[in-house]
Amino acid sequence: MADEFPDVEVSEQVTNGRVAAVLMSACAGAGLLVVGRRFQRSPMPLGPIVLAVLHHAPCPVAVIPRMPHGAKLL
């Protein structure tokens, strides 16, 4: 992703802990938290981690669906 958008600062980090709590802690000073989700999920379209960060993150959250295999962005 950083190669495609060189003007966008991207931070990567590996951390142990409960996923939602780690994400919320990591994004405390961020301008945007970007999280992925499965393309199709039943009966809930969003999983528990995405719902937790949407409700509790201290910054805006962008939820990006995983693209089906072979699909390309326009």
Secondary structure, 3 states (H helix, E strand, C coil): CCCCCCCCCCCCCCCCCCHHHHHHHHCCCCCCEEEEECCCCCCCCCCHHHHHHHHHCCCCEEEEECCCCCCCCC
